[in-house]
Amino acid sequence: MGFNRHYGTWITESTGERLRRLGEHGHAEVMFLDKVWWPAVGSFDHLLAEWEVEDSRGSRFLDFAYIRTPHLRQHFPLSFLA
């Protein structure tokens, strides 16, 4: 399977605010995934798009976050990941 098919599947797995923000992904985000991420990694496993983080100024969304599952479960309750 090529990039376009995997990218389409990856986006449809998102819901809510993440899905809405993914629909707004611009040319730069898609080109990064197509020309850099996909050739280097070959999958979107552990890559989280539009990941919400909180800091001293409130919450914001990162374009991409690479978080391996064991670390994700250590820092976030399982109900948060559903």
QUICORHU-V482778 format. One record per residue. RES is the residue in one small letter. PSI is psi in whole degrees, 0 to 359 (* if undefined). D_CENTER is the distance of its C-alpha to the mean C-alpha in Angstrom with 2 decimals. Layout:
BEGIN
((RES | PSI | D_CENTER) (RES | PSI | D_CENTER))
END
This chain:
BEGIN
((m | 142 | 19.21) (g | 181 | 17.99) (f | 310 | 14.93) (n | 318 | 15.47) (r | 315 | 15.81) (h | 318 | 12.79) (y | 316 | 10.62) (g | 317 | 12.53) (t | 317 | 12.16) (w | 317 | 8.40) (i | 319 | 8.49) (t | 346 | 11.48) (e | 349 | 10.12) (s | 157 | 8.62) (t | 168 | 11.50) (g | 224 | 13.20) (e | 324 | 12.11) (r | 315 | 8.40) (l | 318 | 9.97) (r | 316 | 12.49) (r | 325 | 10.46) (l | 326 | 8.61) (g | 340 | 12.29) (e | 4 | 13.12) (h | 129 | 11.07) (g | 185 | 14.03) (h | 318 | 15.68) (a | 317 | 14.56) (e | 316 | 10.76) (v | 320 | 11.69) (m | 321 | 14.44) (f | 313 | 12.53) (l | 317 | 10.49) (d | 316 | 13.86) (k | 339 | 16.28) (v | 299 | 14.83) (w | 307 | 11.88) (w | 312 | 13.26) (p | 327 | 16.85) (a | 321 | 16.25) (v | 320 | 14.13) (g | 7 | 14.66) (s | 169 | 11.77) (f | 15 | 8.07) (d | 134 | 9.33) (h | 0 | 8.05) (l | 120 | 4.91) (l | 124 | 2.40) (a | 146 | 1.73) (e | 54 | 5.36) (w | 125 | 6.21) (e | 131 | 9.96) (v | 156 | 12.53) (e | 141 | 16.28) (d | 193 | 18.84) (s | 342 | 22.48) (r | 5 | 21.90) (g | 206 | 19.88) (s | 152 | 16.26) (r | 167 | 13.73) (f | 129 | 10.08) (l | 143 | 8.44) (d | 312 | 6.93) (f | 146 | 4.83) (a | 132 | 6.02) (y | 110 | 7.65) (i | 120 | 9.52) (r | 145 | 12.09) (t | 313 | 13.28) (p | 322 | 16.72) (h | 325 | 15.64) (l | 317 | 13.24) (r | 333 | 16.30) (q | 327 | 18.60) (h | 344 | 17.08) (f | 138 | 16.04) (p | 149 | 18.33) (l | 327 | 17.52) (s | 331 | 18.15) (f | 330 | 15.29) (l | 350 | 12.83) (a | * | 14.48))
END
